[in-house]
Amino acid sequence: MKIDIKSAIIGKAALTAAAFMAAAAPMVLTSCSDEEEIPMMEEVTPLPDWDDQVNGDVYDYSVTMEPERPYMHDYSQSMMMKLFMARPKSDDTPNVNLTMEDALEIIKRIDNLTRGVHKIVYLVGWQYAGHDWKYPAFHEFNEALKRPEDATAKDSFYWLQDEAEKYNTTVSVHINVHDAEQNSPLWHTYVKNDFLCKTASGTFYTRGTLNGLPMYNVNIVKEWQKGMLQKRLTELADLVRLDKTKTLHCDAFYARESPYHGTTVEQIEVVMRKMLRYMRDKEVDVTIEFLDNNERIDPMIGLNPASWWLDINCEQRAKLPATLIAGGKSGKFNSFWEQEAFLFGDNYQLENDFNYIDNNVSKNIENSFKKARQGICLYTIPYMYFNRHKVEAYDNDKQTVTYSDGLKSDYKNQTVTQNGVTLRDHNNIFFPLLWITDHKEIMAYSVNGYNRKTWTLPADWAGADHVTVYTISESGLGEPQEVSVTNGTIQLSLEPNEMLSIQIPN
């Protein structure tokens, strides 16, 4: 079914391209004189067409249930997050939420809480004065984010990338290829070359305002034809070292039609697929914001590896393995889908809890980490475990998912079991951490806490007469305590929001 993009348009710009250019710059008036020539509008030399060899066809993932080409990261075993760095003020200066140093401190502490699972962090507002600013350009770092000892924000960004690797974290960036703002360094180039979407009458489309400026749409079909989108992406790849990170997040990845040019949603999506393949040719995955959101015809599953909002229901989740399309959080725009999250797991997103401009204005970072603990333990830890098993059946009436190896999630009863052994009882978890390969480890957590609760150890822990238990905090593991094993079970007592690591002693 074709999506009516027009219905999503909030308003229309009242100026044509020529009129806007005239209105955007001050006009110098002189007295009339026979000796003076009337100034003429500068004629733009058309850009040559780009030699396009990139495939824009739909990829049918259902044939193999695998991506078109292997992804550069295993997103089914990666925690995908964002850090909100800055938002522009009305005077074009940045309102800084986190600096590069702040970002590394959060990354370090999250690594301690997640016990070294692989993480991908996309920085939001890393460019110019902050979030969604000066598009379609994204070729200059936000200098307010740099460390005092560095000459430039670029130096600090490279430092952050390198340091984050020590904490099992890949740092990349968040961009938007479809938006355009009139304060952009590329604005006049895009107006002159007719790269902006227009209504049938020739006025610019605008979808409302952001950061006090109207948001316009780039006609990426025309832009791609001239090689300008490719140029933007190639320059970005060099600037933020995508050859190192192998991943990029593209926000608001929707098709925006342009009736004036006769550019349809279908044609825009052809170029979107070309873009995904173009970046994959550079060994870069592009993750996106939504698969659908009622603004997509083709979700491009198998071309993009992960969606920030995994807006597919239980029936779809049961059919689509995370190795093909990962998340992300189940839901849309902070409307969380708890049934999907419980049955299949989710990724804790991090961004909102550490955004002190739009949300936690008190900047209580310790409270942020309390929320992070709950998000990691109730969503990410089950997600990583479920993703190592194959979905065998989903029962809509019983609200259960049966996985391989006797694993079963039950939303009605709020339990996860494996061969009759409980791994989750409501908001209390006891999951093995299977990405850790040099020793066996289980993470226990409780939202409300409990006293002397009995848990059964996995079958491959048989023979252990005691285990070593550590408190997990943002600082790392606490002092070891020995807990006896009785008939393959242990008893634990947890405080609210407490995390434990259970290990077999060496």
Secondary structure, DSSP 8 states (H G I E B T S, - for coil): ----GGGG--EEEEEEHHHHHHHHS--------TTS------------------------GGGTSS-SS--SS-GGGEEEEEEE-EEE-TTS-EEES--HHHHHHHHHHHHHHHTT-EEEEEEES-BTTSTT-STT---SB-GGGS-TTSSSHHHHHHHHHHHHHTTTEEEEEEE-SSEE-TTSTTHHHHHHTT-B-B-TTSEEEEEEEETTEEEEEB-HHHHHHTTHHHHHHHHHHHHHTHHHH-EEEESS-----BGGGTB-HHHHHHHHHHHHHHHHHTT-EEEES-S-TTS-S---BTTB-EEEEE---HHHHHHS-TTTSEEEEEEETTEE-HHHHHHH------TGGG-TTTT-TT--HHHHHHHHHHHIIIIIHHHHHHTTS-EEEEETTTTEEEEGGGEEEETTTTEEEETTEEEEETTEEEEE-TT--SS-EEEEEESS-EEEEEEE--GGGTT-SEEEEEEEETTEE---EEEE-BTTEEEEEE-TTEEEEEE---
